[in-house]
Amino acid sequence: SLLLGRVSADFSQTNSFSADNQAHTSMDDDRLVPNTELEIGLDWNSSNGHWQFSGGYYITTYHNTLTTGRFIQSVQAQNLYNMEENLIIAGLMARIELRW
């Protein structure tokens, strides 16, 4: 699938002893975020079709995103161009459904 989203971030660095603002930057960017998903597992349906139990492994990827860590690294390197990253979320999953 393809998502449309807005990435916004703020960075501020101050001296804790003198309260001086040493650095400040922010960004707002509209992005198209391609998303892929994969789910592998097993499921069981009741004979009347009202209950479903499933479990397995789920992985999803979001491309052209920006994480907080990547933004901070870019600010510290003074390179705020082409900030993009792939975000991957994966893990075991279980699901119980009641259907009417």
C-alpha positions as CSV (number, residue, x, y, z in Angstrom):
1,S,0.0,0.0,0.0
2,L,1.0,3.6,-0.3
3,L,0.5,6.1,2.5
4,L,0.6,9.9,2.4
5,G,2.0,11.5,5.5
6,R,3.6,14.4,7.1
7,V,7.0,14.2,8.9
8,S,7.7,17.0,11.4
9,A,10.6,17.2,13.8
10,D,12.2,19.8,16.2
11,F,15.7,19.8,17.7
12,S,16.9,22.2,20.4
13,Q,20.2,22.1,22.2
14,T,20.8,24.2,25.3
15,N,23.6,24.6,27.8
16,S,22.2,23.4,31.2
17,F,24.5,25.7,33.2
18,S,23.9,29.0,31.4
19,A,20.5,28.2,29.7
20,D,22.0,29.5,26.4
21,N,20.4,28.1,23.2
22,Q,23.2,26.5,21.3
23,A,21.3,25.0,18.4
24,H,17.7,24.9,17.1
25,T,16.2,23.5,13.9
26,S,12.9,22.1,12.8
27,M,11.5,20.5,9.6
28,D,8.1,19.7,8.1
29,D,7.9,17.5,5.0
30,D,5.1,15.8,3.1
31,R,6.0,12.3,2.0
32,L,4.7,9.2,0.1
33,V,5.4,6.2,2.3
34,P,5.3,2.8,0.6
35,N,4.2,0.1,3.1
36,T,4.6,-3.7,2.7
37,E,3.2,-6.3,5.1
38,L,3.6,-10.1,5.5
39,E,1.9,-12.4,7.9
40,I,2.7,-16.1,8.2
41,G,0.9,-18.4,10.6
42,L,-2.0,-20.7,11.3
43,D,-5.7,-20.1,12.1
44,W,-8.7,-22.0,13.3
45,N,-12.4,-21.3,12.6
46,S,-15.2,-22.6,14.7
47,S,-17.8,-24.8,12.9
48,N,-20.5,-22.0,13.1
49,G,-18.0,-19.4,11.8
50,H,-18.4,-17.0,14.8
51,W,-14.9,-17.5,16.3
52,Q,-11.5,-17.4,14.7
53,F,-8.1,-17.9,16.5
54,S,-4.9,-17.2,14.7
55,G,-1.2,-16.8,15.4
56,G,2.1,-16.5,13.6
57,Y,4.8,-14.0,12.6
58,Y,4.0,-10.5,11.3
59,I,6.4,-8.1,9.6
60,T,5.7,-4.7,8.1
61,T,8.0,-2.1,6.5
62,Y,7.6,1.6,6.0
63,H,9.9,3.1,3.4
64,N,10.9,6.8,3.1
65,T,10.3,7.5,6.8
66,L,12.3,9.4,9.4
67,T,13.1,8.3,12.9
68,T,14.1,10.5,15.8
69,G,17.6,9.0,15.9
70,R,18.2,9.6,12.2
71,F,17.0,13.2,12.5
72,I,19.4,13.9,15.4
73,Q,22.3,12.3,13.6
74,S,21.6,14.5,10.5
75,V,21.4,17.7,12.7
76,Q,24.7,16.8,14.4
77,A,26.4,16.1,11.1
78,Q,24.9,19.4,9.7
79,N,23.3,17.5,6.7
80,L,19.6,18.0,6.6
81,Y,19.2,16.7,3.0
82,N,17.9,13.3,1.9
83,M,16.9,12.2,5.4
84,E,15.0,9.0,4.9
85,E,15.1,5.6,6.5
86,N,13.3,2.3,6.3
87,L,11.3,1.4,9.5
88,I,10.7,-2.4,10.1
89,I,8.3,-3.7,12.7
90,A,8.3,-7.5,13.2
91,G,7.3,-10.0,15.8
92,L,5.0,-12.8,17.0
93,M,1.3,-12.1,16.9
94,A,-2.0,-13.7,18.2
95,R,-5.5,-12.7,17.3
96,I,-9.0,-13.7,18.5
97,E,-12.0,-12.7,16.4
98,L,-15.7,-12.8,17.3
99,R,-17.8,-12.6,14.1
100,W,-21.6,-11.9,14.0
